[in-house]
Amino acid sequence: MLTVSRDQAIGALMVVASVIVIVAYLWLLFFPFAPGVDMIVLKLTGAVAIIGVFGILAWIGYTLATTPPPKPIEEIEKEIEEELKKLEQEEQKDSGTETQPAPTPQ
């Protein structure tokens, strides 16, 4: 007996459904059952393509427009230096030795 996982079954159904849609699309496009059906199919195809492409473009634009800009690198470097100084001071307190702090790069 052939054992098929759920993912494989869904994949097979997707292949079958895709082939059916392709055949139906081509049939309606080249052998329409009524006059004008081929133009409706072409118009729907164009509309779906335009809506899909420009919908994704609009989503990207919205995301760019509403996302706050990242911090400048200089600001991040200052925060890291401050954290390192705090850690060094804590280590000095814990060890009980007084050493001079390391010079900071300029």
Buried (B, 14 or more C-beta within 10 A) or exposed (E): EEEEEEEEEEEEEEEEEEEEEEEEEEEBBEEBEEEEEBEEBEEEEEEEEEEEEEEEEEEEEEEEEEEEEEEEEEEEEEEEEEEEEEEEEEEBEEEEEEEEEEEEEE
